[in-house]
């Protein structure tokens, strides 16, 4: 007989439980097979359950397959040459098909055990006598966090897991009934987040734990998302079928206003330990992880296999809870070739696989579209975010790969030294670039420019095979020494989930949708003023990332002047890509604003072969039913009773 699915939850599911050490800031992980109400009536049980809620984010944030499923198919990205089916299935360009069995979103559907853990803590913690409301509020935050993910992906989902609505369940019931979208928001998400805002501390009790600012961000975003759902400007279908009427009689305008007000509170009432960093570059710099702008992340460490959730040395397999999402956006730069002698054959590997942010392990699974590189990031001079997001210059590291030569010979038979550029993606197209037929001397089909020793690729030459890598998610380790380091294991960096900067975008979007503005921070609270806070920061440089040199420059005035006088939703979406490209947020942004099927309807990119630099326009067909994801087949395999109408339309 099969085990249960969402109803039995933790009673028979083996999970990794984290026991929180009372006098430490370390989350210590210990396996546990079964939770019971009695367990949650002990201090150890509550703390262990709480810590498991943080750990469960690693099951999807950092998963390469989930990452492929939320990045591909958007206006940011498409599938890469060496792709698994998840990216193709999510692309809606005729190369794959999403279904209950071809489904990279199972990690999201699999959060029900964690919801049940949160319910167990909420119901039973009071019996301990030593558990504060603030600790219970962390459980409330994660129950709302998980339900918010579920409702965005699947529509209405069950609030009753077998023991009653939002009750802790230990039964083995195998039936399930989905609640409607309004019920999930108004009965689960909003009440839990409101209580979390009230009871969480201003300052996190430990590094990375929930606080009021984080709860406000999610409450504001949930209000914003639900307001769009109520308004439904493009007649997107929902499931289970439900009128777009709020059970409490509120309209979309009321929720847009709430989103604005709560986001404003998040900015105005933050403690000094939370806020924007001075430079965009520092937000994603590996040595600066867990900074004051990072409100929530799926944590990892190079210090322990246990605490990392995956091996930290050796050869890593692509599986959760390891962090291997960054592999997918990394093309196979290790095939670049140089010559060992002047005029010799181009057979020497000059850029080897290395555990540093510009490099990492290549899987060539997700590629940026031409429009992203050329149009969205058009201003590469004033705006630091392109340079602080992508690797566009690949530098020689051959001596760390046991090649002793001091000099190699590269494009135009010119000499190159260790650390110098071997291959560069240009910021703008240069018509003088000459490409080879096929792989050419570079080994990867890159071109040449007269007088330059580095191989060259124009923005319009970016293909599914070769493209700027995603520097912001690249590996960072402290144990490389003078070697390539641990380049083949899952990354030991935290994966970003929520950043303080998003409060500005939420408030700006709500303002565009009609919210009454008020002062936020040092601004007048208008959409343009809020966006300009982000753009002003983007104009400040302290380092040229791809140039590997100090660059002290303040282009804030130029950035703010270039901001349109009237901010639109499309402009906010463009700014969100510039700020959060490749972090797995894009599908959610497009679905919330109901712009996915129009903004991502086509894209341009070159092909999969070496030397293919001919742009091709690809059209996507995104049906409106695709705004909901398919529920995984494992759910249906484990259920009893009527399952005929359980699956979302379009996947039945």
MIDREN-307859 format. One record per residue (C-alpha): x, y, z; residue number from 1; residue in three letters. Coordinates in nm, 3 decimals. Example, Ala and Ser with C-alpha at 12.3 -4.5 7.8 and 13.67 -1.06 7.14 Angstrom:
2
1.230 -0.450 0.780 1 ALA;
1.367 -0.106 0.714 2 SER;
***
This chain:
652
0.000 0.000 0.000 1 UNK;
0.128 0.345 -0.088 2 UNK;
0.220 0.593 0.176 3 UNK;
0.018 0.910 0.199 4 UNK;
0.061 1.229 0.002 5 UNK;
-0.034 1.569 0.139 6 UNK;
-0.264 1.439 0.408 7 UNK;
-0.042 1.209 0.612 8 UNK;
0.236 1.463 0.599 9 UNK;
0.494 1.428 0.873 10 UNK;
0.351 1.119 1.037 11 UNK;
0.524 0.894 0.787 12 UNK;
0.757 1.122 0.595 13 UNK;
1.128 1.126 0.678 14 UNK;
1.257 1.481 0.693 15 UNK;
1.574 1.655 0.804 16 UNK;
1.501 1.832 1.129 17 UNK;
1.725 2.104 1.260 18 UNK;
1.773 2.141 1.634 19 UNK;
1.845 2.496 1.735 20 UNK;
2.122 2.532 1.992 21 UNK;
2.002 2.761 2.269 22 UNK;
2.328 2.951 2.320 23 UNK;
2.459 2.947 1.965 24 UNK;
2.388 3.113 1.633 25 UNK;
2.437 2.783 1.449 26 UNK;
2.152 2.572 1.316 27 UNK;
2.246 2.214 1.397 28 UNK;
2.079 1.951 1.180 29 UNK;
1.963 1.614 1.308 30 UNK;
1.744 1.364 1.122 31 UNK;
1.401 1.285 1.260 32 UNK;
1.136 1.063 1.110 33 UNK;
0.811 1.144 1.291 34 UNK;
0.658 1.452 1.450 35 UNK;
0.379 1.411 1.706 36 UNK;
0.178 1.667 1.906 37 UNK;
0.372 1.563 2.215 38 UNK;
0.699 1.645 2.043 39 UNK;
0.582 2.000 1.978 40 UNK;
0.492 2.037 2.344 41 UNK;
0.862 2.034 2.430 42 UNK;
1.105 2.321 2.387 43 UNK;
1.338 2.099 2.189 44 UNK;
1.053 1.997 1.963 45 UNK;
0.943 2.353 1.889 46 UNK;
1.297 2.470 1.820 47 UNK;
1.369 2.165 1.606 48 UNK;
1.052 2.214 1.407 49 UNK;
1.127 2.582 1.358 50 UNK;
1.471 2.516 1.226 51 UNK;
1.339 2.260 0.981 52 UNK;
1.119 2.531 0.835 53 UNK;
1.427 2.729 0.739 54 UNK;
1.595 2.419 0.599 55 UNK;
1.306 2.322 0.373 56 UNK;
1.362 2.626 0.150 57 UNK;
1.667 2.444 0.013 58 UNK;
1.439 2.189 -0.152 59 UNK;
1.356 2.437 -0.428 60 UNK;
1.560 2.757 -0.383 61 UNK;
1.892 2.648 -0.532 62 UNK;
1.746 2.344 -0.710 63 UNK;
1.861 2.361 -1.071 64 UNK;
1.553 2.183 -1.203 65 UNK;
1.309 2.415 -1.032 66 UNK;
1.531 2.705 -1.140 67 UNK;
1.515 2.590 -1.502 68 UNK;
1.137 2.570 -1.472 69 UNK;
1.094 2.927 -1.349 70 UNK;
1.362 3.098 -1.561 71 UNK;
1.298 2.939 -1.899 72 UNK;
0.987 3.062 -2.076 73 UNK;
1.017 3.415 -1.942 74 UNK;
1.129 3.732 -2.116 75 UNK;
1.461 3.695 -1.933 76 UNK;
1.574 3.349 -2.037 77 UNK;
1.531 3.043 -2.253 78 UNK;
1.678 2.695 -2.269 79 UNK;
2.047 2.636 -2.329 80 UNK;
2.227 2.391 -2.556 81 UNK;
2.302 2.118 -2.302 82 UNK;
1.964 2.138 -2.140 83 UNK;
1.751 1.898 -1.945 84 UNK;
1.384 1.876 -2.033 85 UNK;
1.268 2.106 -1.753 86 UNK;
1.385 2.422 -1.932 87 UNK;
1.247 2.308 -2.267 88 UNK;
0.913 2.206 -2.118 89 UNK;
0.880 2.546 -1.953 90 UNK;
0.973 2.742 -2.267 91 UNK;
0.639 2.706 -2.451 92 UNK;
0.820 2.731 -2.783 93 UNK;
0.725 2.389 -2.918 94 UNK;
1.028 2.198 -2.789 95 UNK;
0.865 2.050 -2.479 96 UNK;
0.545 2.013 -2.287 97 UNK;
0.455 2.072 -1.924 98 UNK;
0.244 1.802 -1.765 99 UNK;
0.182 1.630 -1.434 100 UNK;
0.478 1.401 -1.509 101 UNK;
0.702 1.656 -1.683 102 UNK;
0.701 1.898 -1.394 103 UNK;
0.989 2.083 -1.224 104 UNK;
0.759 2.238 -0.963 105 UNK;
0.721 1.934 -0.739 106 UNK;
0.941 2.097 -0.477 107 UNK;
0.675 2.364 -0.432 108 UNK;
0.389 2.115 -0.412 109 UNK;
0.600 1.925 -0.159 110 UNK;
0.582 2.199 0.105 111 UNK;
0.273 2.051 0.273 112 UNK;
0.480 1.861 0.533 113 UNK;
0.640 2.192 0.628 114 UNK;
0.301 2.359 0.652 115 UNK;
0.200 2.080 0.888 116 UNK;
0.515 2.133 1.094 117 UNK;
0.427 2.501 1.127 118 UNK;
0.072 2.411 1.232 119 UNK;
0.209 2.171 1.491 120 UNK;
0.421 2.446 1.642 121 UNK;
0.139 2.702 1.635 122 UNK;
-0.108 2.466 1.806 123 UNK;
0.118 2.312 2.068 124 UNK;
0.390 2.561 2.157 125 UNK;
0.183 2.726 2.430 126 UNK;
0.188 2.401 2.629 127 UNK;
0.566 2.432 2.668 128 UNK;
0.545 2.748 2.873 129 UNK;
0.883 2.883 2.761 130 UNK;
0.809 2.952 2.393 131 UNK;
0.762 3.318 2.310 132 UNK;
0.505 3.459 2.071 133 UNK;
0.799 3.568 1.856 134 UNK;
0.908 3.208 1.802 135 UNK;
0.554 3.100 1.715 136 UNK;
0.542 3.393 1.473 137 UNK;
0.831 3.239 1.279 138 UNK;
0.616 2.931 1.225 139 UNK;
0.327 3.154 1.115 140 UNK;
0.555 3.329 0.870 141 UNK;
0.661 3.005 0.707 142 UNK;
0.309 2.865 0.690 143 UNK;
0.207 3.181 0.503 144 UNK;
0.528 3.173 0.297 145 UNK;
0.451 2.820 0.176 146 UNK;
0.084 2.887 0.107 147 UNK;
0.181 3.199 -0.088 148 UNK;
0.414 2.994 -0.306 149 UNK;
0.146 2.731 -0.357 150 UNK;
-0.132 2.970 -0.452 151 UNK;
0.088 3.154 -0.703 152 UNK;
0.189 2.829 -0.871 153 UNK;
-0.123 2.615 -0.850 154 UNK;
-0.419 2.835 -0.760 155 UNK;
-0.640 2.716 -0.477 156 UNK;
-0.489 2.444 -0.256 157 UNK;
-0.605 2.247 0.052 158 UNK;
-0.620 2.421 0.388 159 UNK;
-0.742 2.100 0.553 160 UNK;
-0.463 1.842 0.557 161 UNK;
-0.672 1.576 0.731 162 UNK;
-0.747 1.711 1.078 163 UNK;
-0.936 2.030 0.995 164 UNK;
-0.856 2.362 0.836 165 UNK;
-0.502 2.476 0.931 166 UNK;
-0.485 2.202 1.194 167 UNK;
-0.184 1.984 1.271 168 UNK;
-0.243 1.642 1.116 169 UNK;
-0.105 1.300 1.206 170 UNK;
-0.362 1.087 1.023 171 UNK;
-0.308 0.889 0.705 172 UNK;
-0.606 1.031 0.520 173 UNK;
-0.560 1.007 0.144 174 UNK;
-0.838 1.237 0.030 175 UNK;
-0.802 1.605 -0.046 176 UNK;
-1.021 1.903 -0.132 177 UNK;
-0.879 2.222 -0.278 178 UNK;
-0.987 2.556 -0.135 179 UNK;
-1.033 2.856 -0.363 180 UNK;
-0.774 3.129 -0.413 181 UNK;
-0.965 3.386 -0.198 182 UNK;
-0.997 3.132 0.082 183 UNK;
-0.625 3.058 0.082 184 UNK;
-0.535 3.425 0.097 185 UNK;
-0.793 3.543 0.349 186 UNK;
-0.797 3.239 0.581 187 UNK;
-0.431 3.142 0.577 188 UNK;
-0.183 3.384 0.420 189 UNK;
-0.307 3.721 0.542 190 UNK;
-0.392 3.622 0.903 191 UNK;
-0.058 3.446 0.954 192 UNK;
0.145 3.732 0.808 193 UNK;
-0.046 3.997 1.002 194 UNK;
0.023 3.804 1.322 195 UNK;
0.386 3.757 1.218 196 UNK;
0.429 4.132 1.167 197 UNK;
0.282 4.192 1.512 198 UNK;
0.487 3.932 1.700 199 UNK;
0.821 3.902 1.521 200 UNK;
1.110 4.109 1.655 201 UNK;
1.258 4.406 1.469 202 UNK;
1.598 4.239 1.486 203 UNK;
1.643 3.875 1.385 204 UNK;
1.709 3.649 1.684 205 UNK;
1.981 3.475 1.479 206 UNK;
2.147 3.562 1.153 207 UNK;
1.896 3.493 0.877 208 UNK;
1.586 3.429 1.088 209 UNK;
1.255 3.605 1.028 210 UNK;
1.191 3.958 1.151 211 UNK;
0.919 4.223 1.112 212 UNK;
1.068 4.368 0.793 213 UNK;
1.065 4.029 0.621 214 UNK;
0.706 3.966 0.728 215 UNK;
0.603 4.310 0.604 216 UNK;
0.766 4.242 0.268 217 UNK;
0.570 3.920 0.224 218 UNK;
0.245 4.069 0.351 219 UNK;
0.280 4.362 0.111 220 UNK;
0.364 4.129 -0.178 221 UNK;
0.073 3.900 -0.095 222 UNK;
-0.164 4.198 -0.086 223 UNK;
-0.023 4.318 -0.419 224 UNK;
-0.058 3.977 -0.583 225 UNK;
-0.412 3.924 -0.455 226 UNK;
-0.512 4.273 -0.572 227 UNK;
-0.403 4.186 -0.925 228 UNK;
-0.593 3.856 -0.896 229 UNK;
-0.912 4.037 -0.793 230 UNK;
-0.876 4.294 -1.069 231 UNK;
-0.790 4.032 -1.335 232 UNK;
-0.733 4.283 -1.619 233 UNK;
-0.655 4.020 -1.881 234 UNK;
-0.920 3.765 -1.788 235 UNK;
-0.681 3.496 -1.671 236 UNK;
-0.871 3.184 -1.558 237 UNK;
-0.841 3.056 -1.203 238 UNK;
-0.893 2.718 -1.040 239 UNK;
-1.084 2.590 -0.852 240 UNK;
-1.348 2.804 -1.019 241 UNK;
-1.422 3.110 -0.811 242 UNK;
-1.573 3.454 -0.855 243 UNK;
-1.316 3.731 -0.825 244 UNK;
-1.485 3.856 -0.511 245 UNK;
-1.314 3.903 -0.179 246 UNK;
-1.490 3.720 0.108 247 UNK;
-1.442 4.026 0.330 248 UNK;
-1.597 4.263 0.077 249 UNK;
-1.274 4.444 -0.009 250 UNK;
-1.191 4.540 -0.366 251 UNK;
-0.866 4.541 -0.559 252 UNK;
-0.803 4.909 -0.485 253 UNK;
-0.818 4.841 -0.111 254 UNK;
-0.555 4.569 -0.142 255 UNK;
-0.328 4.779 -0.363 256 UNK;
-0.343 5.046 -0.094 257 UNK;
-0.261 4.791 0.175 258 UNK;
0.035 4.670 -0.029 259 UNK;
0.164 5.026 -0.052 260 UNK;
0.109 5.103 0.316 261 UNK;
0.274 4.785 0.443 262 UNK;
0.570 4.824 0.207 263 UNK;
0.608 5.183 0.327 264 UNK;
0.609 5.057 0.686 265 UNK;
0.877 4.807 0.591 266 UNK;
1.100 5.089 0.468 267 UNK;
1.012 5.350 0.729 268 UNK;
1.019 5.126 1.038 269 UNK;
1.324 4.910 0.964 270 UNK;
1.605 4.885 1.219 271 UNK;
1.953 5.008 1.129 272 UNK;
2.070 4.649 1.078 273 UNK;
1.850 4.624 0.766 274 UNK;
1.866 4.835 0.453 275 UNK;
2.010 4.895 0.109 276 UNK;
2.381 4.850 0.057 277 UNK;
2.566 5.141 -0.097 278 UNK;
2.663 4.947 -0.412 279 UNK;
2.474 4.692 -0.619 280 UNK;
2.799 4.500 -0.672 281 UNK;
2.820 4.423 -0.300 282 UNK;
2.469 4.276 -0.280 283 UNK;
2.575 3.959 -0.465 284 UNK;
2.945 3.951 -0.384 285 UNK;
3.025 3.609 -0.240 286 UNK;
3.250 3.741 0.035 287 UNK;
2.964 3.968 0.143 288 UNK;
2.686 3.707 0.162 289 UNK;
2.422 3.739 0.437 290 UNK;
2.444 4.117 0.423 291 UNK;
2.186 4.360 0.562 292 UNK;
1.991 4.368 0.234 293 UNK;
1.936 3.991 0.235 294 UNK;
1.618 3.931 0.437 295 UNK;
1.578 3.560 0.362 296 UNK;
1.795 3.297 0.198 297 UNK;
1.827 2.920 0.169 298 UNK;
2.147 2.880 0.363 299 UNK;
2.453 2.671 0.283 300 UNK;
2.808 2.651 0.414 301 UNK;
3.145 2.510 0.308 302 UNK;
3.216 2.410 0.669 303 UNK;
3.001 2.098 0.696 304 UNK;
2.819 1.850 0.473 305 UNK;
2.542 1.834 0.731 306 UNK;
2.483 2.206 0.758 307 UNK;
2.529 2.253 0.384 308 UNK;
2.263 1.997 0.299 309 UNK;
2.500 1.839 0.045 310 UNK;
2.867 1.733 0.022 311 UNK;
3.110 2.024 0.020 312 UNK;
3.396 1.836 -0.145 313 UNK;
3.431 1.591 -0.431 314 UNK;
3.195 1.548 -0.725 315 UNK;
2.846 1.682 -0.669 316 UNK;
2.531 1.539 -0.815 317 UNK;
2.250 1.768 -0.921 318 UNK;
1.999 1.712 -0.644 319 UNK;
1.828 1.902 -0.369 320 UNK;
1.884 2.024 -0.104 321 UNK;
2.214 2.114 -0.268 322 UNK;
2.255 2.455 -0.432 323 UNK;
2.322 2.384 -0.799 324 UNK;
2.099 2.640 -0.972 325 UNK;
2.404 2.840 -1.077 326 UNK;
2.529 2.549 -1.288 327 UNK;
2.241 2.597 -1.530 328 UNK;
2.332 2.952 -1.630 329 UNK;
2.699 2.863 -1.685 330 UNK;
2.806 2.778 -2.040 331 UNK;
3.098 2.543 -2.110 332 UNK;
3.378 2.799 -2.114 333 UNK;
3.622 2.515 -2.044 334 UNK;
3.623 2.437 -2.417 335 UNK;
3.800 2.765 -2.497 336 UNK;
4.140 2.696 -2.651 337 UNK;
4.469 2.884 -2.687 338 UNK;
4.807 2.789 -2.837 339 UNK;
5.112 2.690 -2.632 340 UNK;
5.352 2.847 -2.883 341 UNK;
5.338 3.134 -3.128 342 UNK;
5.187 2.997 -3.447 343 UNK;
5.117 2.663 -3.282 344 UNK;
4.797 2.464 -3.273 345 UNK;
4.510 2.590 -3.060 346 UNK;
4.483 2.291 -2.830 347 UNK;
4.560 2.425 -2.482 348 UNK;
4.279 2.478 -2.233 349 UNK;
4.335 2.832 -2.106 350 UNK;
4.022 2.877 -1.893 351 UNK;
3.960 2.579 -1.668 352 UNK;
3.672 2.499 -1.440 353 UNK;
3.726 2.695 -1.117 354 UNK;
3.530 2.753 -0.796 355 UNK;
3.517 3.132 -0.826 356 UNK;
3.221 3.356 -0.901 357 UNK;
3.302 3.427 -1.267 358 UNK;
3.338 3.055 -1.345 359 UNK;
3.187 2.756 -1.165 360 UNK;
3.053 2.431 -1.299 361 UNK;
2.906 2.455 -1.652 362 UNK;
2.576 2.289 -1.743 363 UNK;
2.468 2.524 -2.027 364 UNK;
2.103 2.491 -1.929 365 UNK;
1.963 2.846 -1.923 366 UNK;
2.058 3.128 -2.161 367 UNK;
1.965 3.498 -2.160 368 UNK;
1.769 3.627 -2.457 369 UNK;
1.915 3.891 -2.687 370 UNK;
1.656 4.144 -2.569 371 UNK;
1.772 4.100 -2.210 372 UNK;
2.135 4.171 -2.295 373 UNK;
2.079 4.438 -2.560 374 UNK;
1.762 4.617 -2.450 375 UNK;
1.689 4.559 -2.083 376 UNK;
2.054 4.614 -1.992 377 UNK;
2.106 4.872 -2.266 378 UNK;
2.285 5.119 -2.039 379 UNK;
2.604 4.939 -1.946 380 UNK;
2.796 5.260 -1.885 381 UNK;
2.603 5.437 -1.610 382 UNK;
2.417 5.137 -1.467 383 UNK;
2.639 4.900 -1.266 384 UNK;
2.386 4.616 -1.264 385 UNK;
2.491 4.450 -1.589 386 UNK;
2.850 4.434 -1.471 387 UNK;
2.735 4.316 -1.127 388 UNK;
2.511 4.045 -1.270 389 UNK;
2.698 3.876 -1.556 390 UNK;
3.041 3.737 -1.630 391 UNK;
3.135 3.886 -1.966 392 UNK;
3.514 3.839 -1.953 393 UNK;
3.671 3.494 -1.912 394 UNK;
4.030 3.515 -1.792 395 UNK;
4.318 3.274 -1.816 396 UNK;
4.378 3.045 -1.517 397 UNK;
4.578 2.765 -1.679 398 UNK;
4.862 2.761 -1.427 399 UNK;
4.617 2.662 -1.155 400 UNK;
4.527 2.374 -1.383 401 UNK;
4.882 2.230 -1.393 402 UNK;
4.988 2.403 -1.715 403 UNK;
5.320 2.570 -1.637 404 UNK;
5.359 2.805 -1.933 405 UNK;
5.387 3.174 -1.846 406 UNK;
5.252 3.283 -2.183 407 UNK;
4.995 3.139 -2.423 408 UNK;
4.892 3.264 -2.766 409 UNK;
4.532 3.353 -2.832 410 UNK;
4.332 3.548 -3.091 411 UNK;
4.538 3.696 -3.376 412 UNK;
4.829 3.485 -3.243 413 UNK;
4.882 3.748 -2.972 414 UNK;
5.036 3.657 -2.636 415 UNK;
4.827 3.639 -2.318 416 UNK;
4.933 3.608 -1.957 417 UNK;
4.766 3.450 -1.658 418 UNK;
4.463 3.651 -1.551 419 UNK;
4.426 3.835 -1.880 420 UNK;
4.109 3.816 -2.092 421 UNK;
4.084 3.504 -2.308 422 UNK;
3.726 3.552 -2.429 423 UNK;
3.503 3.859 -2.401 424 UNK;
3.137 3.930 -2.470 425 UNK;
3.120 4.288 -2.597 426 UNK;
2.878 4.538 -2.443 427 UNK;
2.761 4.654 -2.787 428 UNK;
2.784 4.505 -3.134 429 UNK;
3.100 4.569 -3.334 430 UNK;
3.052 4.501 -3.706 431 UNK;
3.423 4.427 -3.745 432 UNK;
3.403 4.102 -3.550 433 UNK;
3.482 3.808 -3.779 434 UNK;
3.348 3.467 -3.680 435 UNK;
3.479 3.131 -3.802 436 UNK;
3.283 2.854 -3.959 437 UNK;
3.227 2.606 -3.680 438 UNK;
3.441 2.593 -3.367 439 UNK;
3.738 2.777 -3.518 440 UNK;
4.066 2.829 -3.337 441 UNK;
3.894 2.934 -3.013 442 UNK;
3.731 2.592 -2.987 443 UNK;
3.392 2.749 -2.919 444 UNK;
3.321 2.944 -3.237 445 UNK;
3.416 3.287 -3.102 446 UNK;
3.529 3.564 -3.332 447 UNK;
3.827 3.799 -3.359 448 UNK;
3.885 4.173 -3.376 449 UNK;
4.205 4.322 -3.521 450 UNK;
4.461 4.397 -3.253 451 UNK;
4.285 4.213 -2.972 452 UNK;
4.424 3.903 -2.807 453 UNK;
4.088 3.789 -2.665 454 UNK;
3.828 3.596 -2.856 455 UNK;
3.517 3.810 -2.914 456 UNK;
3.138 3.761 -2.917 457 UNK;
2.891 4.038 -3.005 458 UNK;
2.561 4.070 -2.815 459 UNK;
2.377 3.960 -3.130 460 UNK;
2.611 3.660 -3.146 461 UNK;
2.498 3.521 -2.811 462 UNK;
2.365 3.173 -2.861 463 UNK;
2.222 2.880 -2.669 464 UNK;
2.579 2.747 -2.660 465 UNK;
2.770 3.051 -2.535 466 UNK;
2.649 3.354 -2.343 467 UNK;
2.748 3.571 -2.045 468 UNK;
2.748 3.364 -1.730 469 UNK;
2.553 3.455 -1.417 470 UNK;
2.821 3.601 -1.192 471 UNK;
2.579 3.687 -0.912 472 UNK;
2.499 3.318 -0.844 473 UNK;
2.851 3.186 -0.906 474 UNK;
3.044 2.989 -0.642 475 UNK;
3.240 3.142 -0.358 476 UNK;
3.474 2.951 -0.131 477 UNK;
3.754 3.038 0.107 478 UNK;
3.952 2.716 0.066 479 UNK;
4.072 2.736 -0.296 480 UNK;
4.426 2.843 -0.219 481 UNK;
4.622 2.856 -0.546 482 UNK;
4.417 2.575 -0.698 483 UNK;
4.095 2.553 -0.895 484 UNK;
3.923 2.463 -0.569 485 UNK;
3.613 2.249 -0.533 486 UNK;
3.465 2.336 -0.873 487 UNK;
3.242 2.031 -0.919 488 UNK;
3.031 2.023 -0.603 489 UNK;
2.711 2.210 -0.531 490 UNK;
2.769 2.568 -0.429 491 UNK;
2.813 2.650 -0.063 492 UNK;
2.669 3.001 -0.084 493 UNK;
2.321 3.093 0.043 494 UNK;
2.062 3.120 -0.232 495 UNK;
1.878 3.456 -0.220 496 UNK;
1.503 3.446 -0.156 497 UNK;
1.402 3.796 -0.042 498 UNK;
1.583 4.129 -0.042 499 UNK;
1.500 4.455 0.131 500 UNK;
1.516 4.639 -0.202 501 UNK;
1.196 4.469 -0.317 502 UNK;
0.991 4.683 -0.077 503 UNK;
1.060 4.981 -0.305 504 UNK;
0.937 4.790 -0.609 505 UNK;
0.623 4.669 -0.432 506 UNK;
0.532 5.019 -0.319 507 UNK;
0.605 5.161 -0.665 508 UNK;
0.389 4.899 -0.835 509 UNK;
0.102 4.963 -0.593 510 UNK;
0.135 5.337 -0.659 511 UNK;
0.110 5.280 -1.034 512 UNK;
-0.205 5.077 -0.965 513 UNK;
-0.365 5.371 -0.789 514 UNK;
-0.257 5.361 -0.425 515 UNK;
-0.253 5.696 -0.249 516 UNK;
0.108 5.790 -0.191 517 UNK;
0.274 5.921 0.123 518 UNK;
0.630 5.987 0.232 519 UNK;
0.851 5.678 0.225 520 UNK;
1.202 5.711 0.358 521 UNK;
1.346 6.034 0.222 522 UNK;
1.119 6.032 -0.086 523 UNK;
0.773 6.169 -0.159 524 UNK;
0.654 5.810 -0.203 525 UNK;
0.570 5.838 -0.571 526 UNK;
0.648 5.549 -0.804 527 UNK;
0.919 5.749 -0.980 528 UNK;
1.084 5.855 -0.655 529 UNK;
1.086 5.498 -0.524 530 UNK;
1.230 5.355 -0.844 531 UNK;
1.491 5.629 -0.842 532 UNK;
1.615 5.514 -0.502 533 UNK;
1.704 5.184 -0.668 534 UNK;
1.838 5.345 -0.984 535 UNK;
2.052 5.595 -0.792 536 UNK;
2.219 5.309 -0.610 537 UNK;
2.270 5.127 -0.941 538 UNK;
2.461 5.428 -1.072 539 UNK;
2.724 5.404 -0.801 540 UNK;
3.035 5.204 -0.883 541 UNK;
3.320 5.105 -0.656 542 UNK;
3.455 4.821 -0.870 543 UNK;
3.456 4.721 -1.236 544 UNK;
3.370 4.355 -1.192 545 UNK;
3.456 4.227 -1.538 546 UNK;
3.747 4.468 -1.573 547 UNK;
3.883 4.348 -1.237 548 UNK;
3.982 4.696 -1.131 549 UNK;
3.870 4.965 -0.890 550 UNK;
3.616 5.205 -1.039 551 UNK;
3.501 5.489 -0.815 552 UNK;
3.224 5.657 -1.012 553 UNK;
2.886 5.805 -0.925 554 UNK;
2.638 5.810 -1.212 555 UNK;
2.334 5.846 -0.987 556 UNK;
2.229 6.180 -1.134 557 UNK;
2.237 6.045 -1.488 558 UNK;
2.045 5.736 -1.384 559 UNK;
1.770 5.936 -1.213 560 UNK;
1.744 6.184 -1.497 561 UNK;
1.693 5.897 -1.743 562 UNK;
1.398 5.761 -1.544 563 UNK;
1.071 5.830 -1.730 564 UNK;
0.844 6.096 -1.589 565 UNK;
0.555 5.852 -1.589 566 UNK;
0.627 5.508 -1.448 567 UNK;
0.436 5.215 -1.598 568 UNK;
0.407 4.852 -1.501 569 UNK;
0.623 4.764 -1.801 570 UNK;
0.895 4.996 -1.679 571 UNK;
0.880 4.847 -1.329 572 UNK;
0.910 4.500 -1.480 573 UNK;
1.216 4.614 -1.676 574 UNK;
1.369 4.755 -1.359 575 UNK;
1.295 4.434 -1.172 576 UNK;
1.491 4.238 -1.432 577 UNK;
1.783 4.476 -1.400 578 UNK;
1.778 4.430 -1.025 579 UNK;
1.692 4.060 -0.991 580 UNK;
1.788 3.895 -1.319 581 UNK;
1.835 3.519 -1.284 582 UNK;
1.715 3.490 -0.924 583 UNK;
1.404 3.288 -1.008 584 UNK;
1.156 3.572 -0.954 585 UNK;
1.068 3.653 -1.311 586 UNK;
0.785 3.408 -1.377 587 UNK;
0.612 3.522 -1.060 588 UNK;
0.642 3.888 -1.163 589 UNK;
0.496 3.822 -1.508 590 UNK;
0.214 3.605 -1.375 591 UNK;
0.123 3.854 -1.102 592 UNK;
0.098 4.139 -1.353 593 UNK;
-0.072 3.913 -1.612 594 UNK;
0.187 4.008 -1.874 595 UNK;
0.358 3.673 -1.923 596 UNK;
0.182 3.573 -2.246 597 UNK;
0.257 3.910 -2.408 598 UNK;
0.601 4.008 -2.277 599 UNK;
0.743 3.659 -2.331 600 UNK;
0.561 3.588 -2.658 601 UNK;
0.883 3.584 -2.863 602 UNK;
1.256 3.614 -2.823 603 UNK;
1.573 3.617 -3.031 604 UNK;
1.881 3.403 -2.984 605 UNK;
2.137 3.216 -3.194 606 UNK;
2.146 2.838 -3.219 607 UNK;
2.314 2.546 -3.045 608 UNK;
2.614 2.487 -3.271 609 UNK;
2.965 2.627 -3.235 610 UNK;
3.005 2.915 -3.476 611 UNK;
2.631 2.977 -3.505 612 UNK;
2.591 3.352 -3.457 613 UNK;
2.281 3.400 -3.671 614 UNK;
1.991 3.537 -3.464 615 UNK;
1.664 3.350 -3.490 616 UNK;
1.330 3.477 -3.363 617 UNK;
1.141 3.213 -3.169 618 UNK;
0.768 3.245 -3.103 619 UNK;
0.604 3.108 -2.793 620 UNK;
0.244 3.001 -2.748 621 UNK;
0.150 3.058 -2.384 622 UNK;
-0.212 2.960 -2.318 623 UNK;
-0.387 3.144 -2.037 624 UNK;
-0.430 2.813 -1.852 625 UNK;
-0.050 2.802 -1.821 626 UNK;
-0.070 3.078 -1.561 627 UNK;
-0.120 2.786 -1.323 628 UNK;
0.133 2.505 -1.301 629 UNK;
0.042 2.134 -1.323 630 UNK;
0.002 1.949 -0.995 631 UNK;
0.257 1.664 -0.989 632 UNK;
0.145 1.312 -1.076 633 UNK;
0.270 1.185 -0.741 634 UNK;
-0.023 1.366 -0.578 635 UNK;
-0.272 1.168 -0.783 636 UNK;
-0.087 0.840 -0.737 637 UNK;
-0.124 0.878 -0.361 638 UNK;
-0.486 0.996 -0.349 639 UNK;
-0.808 0.803 -0.304 640 UNK;
-1.156 0.916 -0.399 641 UNK;
-1.260 1.156 -0.672 642 UNK;
-0.954 1.299 -0.842 643 UNK;
-1.114 1.382 -1.177 644 UNK;
-1.141 1.755 -1.113 645 UNK;
-0.836 1.799 -0.892 646 UNK;
-0.582 1.884 -1.165 647 UNK;
-0.561 2.233 -1.310 648 UNK;
-0.723 2.289 -1.651 649 UNK;
-0.485 2.251 -1.941 650 UNK;
-0.309 1.954 -1.781 651 UNK;
-0.601 1.716 -1.733 652 UNK;
***
